[in-house]
Amino acid sequence: MQNELIVSVVDSPDELGSLRDEWDRLLKESQSPSICSSWEWLHTWWKTYGNCGVALQILRVQHGDRLVGLAPFFLQEQRLFRFFRVRTMRFLGTGEPERDEVASEYLDILALVGWEEEVARAVWAHLRRLGSWDQLILNDVLADSLVMTTLSRSMAGDGLPVSSEEVGIRYCVDLPLTWDAYLAKLESSAAKRLSYKRRKLERAGQVSERTIDKSQELEQAFDELVRLHTARWNSRDKQGVFASPRFTAYHKALALLLLPRDMLRMRLLLLDDVTIAVLYNFRFHGTEYFYQGGFDVAHAAKYSPGLLAHVYAIINSIQGRMGRYDFMKGGTVSYKTEYGCAEQPMYDVQVFARTLFGRALRAERWGRKTLGLYRHNLRRLAPASTKPDSGRESVVDVRSEGP
């Protein structure tokens, strides 16, 4: 089938805007649709971040008149040693400065079920011929993605160095049909703790949950999210993600776009009509995604509103016949484990082209890794009195707030 596929490039914002219906149909018929791969997510990202000297390079894969695949890339040029320009190909939704980072996750080449390998090979054949990039950086992909399977295999088969690095864990709960069945899946101590915390809060006053479903209520709810999130991080002498005007503008625009499509779940947890927690969630193809949240630090020690906001959201998801509640990316140490999550590793993938700068970048990365290994061995050989704690080093989940 590969010989019958035609790959073309979408490189104008107007053309990206016109892809909405086709993109949505393709995503619905793909194997693993995710909110971060939706047209709404990536088109809004381009409108917000696309004025930073980057160029659209969306690869459209067709079989006759039928769209069977999309690879939503863009090309970014950056200076190297002040004099040279390195060309990096990335997925839309990634590559922002850290202070503005959206953290799009589970991105992949999109393909109709049954066409995955053919589409991935056609995408790689086009990239190989293109010659306009020095490195390919694909962030936060899953082990079963087309990037990690077919694409990486094709690139390695052509002799290109492919580097993959584990960068976090996906925490996701497969939801049963009832809340009692969910509790039965948990470890006994976790089930008892969640039930106890819930009873304690409900004895303290009138507990209610509101899901925003009107655009005129959205701005106030979003402001509550920002207020509680920021206060929480300020209590740790940090700013929080909404300190970035561009990040905040992106999510305000995205929320307004998703609300009428029933893809937004802005959830407010109230105690005696006072908001004590807000979750900024999404619903997409049978999954509810937790993206960000905030809670009232004054109630944190006594009632754990951050923890309980997820409890009520999971109950609501079960009642809504959602198949999954996805906490998204976390570190190897995360509060998310308490909810009975299945864990999947996530990876960053980097590929170097055979261009001059591609080879230079590969050599520079090899040098950094060699230096890092050298320093690691020095620490291992250091006298016991000068060693750091000998326990396994852990990555702590700081992307989203715990209870």
C-alpha positions, 0 to 999 in steps of 0.5 A: 500500500505504501507505493499508493500513498501520496505525501504533501505538505501543509505549510500555511495557517489557512490550510491548517484551519481548513483541515478541522473536519478531516483531522477530526474524522481521522483522529476518531478512526485512529488507534489511540486518539488523544486530546493533545493530538486534536485539531483544537489543541494544535491549531490553538497552539499554532495561533498562540506560539506560531509567531516565534520564527517557526514554519508549519510542516504538516505532512498529509498522507493520502490514498487517492482522495482519502486522508489516511495519515497526518504528521503534525510537524513544524520546523524551527531554526535556532542559532548554534554558537552565534554563527550557525543555524540549526534546523529542528523538526518537532511536533506541533504543541512542543518546543516552547520556552520552559516558562511558556511550556504547554506540555503536550503529551502522547503526540504521534503520527496519526493514521487510520487503523490498519494503515499505521505502518504504511503511513509511518514509513511514508512519513519517514520516506518524505523526511529522508528526502526532504533534507531541510532538517538537522535533528528531529526531536519528538517529546513525550511519546508512548512506547507503543506510539508509531514514533517508537515502533515503526518510525524509529525502526525505519530510521535506524534501518537507514543507519541514522542514530536514534536516541530515546530517553525515558522522561516520565510516567503516564498515570491512567486509571481504567474505570469500571462501571461503579464507584464500589468496583473502582474502590475494590481495585485499589489497595486496601489502605488507599480505598480506606483513605479516600473513603474516610477523607470523603466522609470527613469533608461531607460531615464538615458542611454542604459539599457540591461540585459544579461543572462549567457548561456556559461560556459566560461562567467560564471566565470567572471559573478560569480566574478561580483556577488561576487564583487557587493554583497560583496561591498554592505555588506561591506558598512554596515560593514558586510562581506556577504555570499561569505566571506566563501570559502566553501560556494563560492566553493559550488555555483561555482560548482553548477552553472557549473553543472546547466548551461548546464541543463538550470537550472541556470539564472545568470542575469546581469543588465547593464547601458551603458554596465556597470554592475549595478546589478547581480541576481543569480537565478535558474529555475526549473519545471516552477518556477524561484528562486531568491537565491542571488544578488548584486548591485552597491551601487553608483547607489543605491540611484538614480536608485534602481538597486536591485529593478529593477533587479527583475523587468526585471527578472520577465518580462523575466520569464513571457515571458518564461512562468514561473508559479512563481517567488519565492523570497524564505525565508524572515523575517516578514518585507521584501522588497519582499512584494512590488512585490505582493508576496503570503506569506507562513510560514516556520518552523523548526521541532525538534523531540526527540527520547526516547534515553537517550540523546534524553530525555536530549535534550528535557529537555534542550530545555524545560528549555530554553523555560521556561527561555525565557518565564520567561524573556518575562514576566519580560519585560512585567511586567517592569515599562513603563519607562524601557520597550523597544518599545511596538510595535510588535517585527519583524524579518527583512529580512537580507538573501538577499539584498533589493533595 
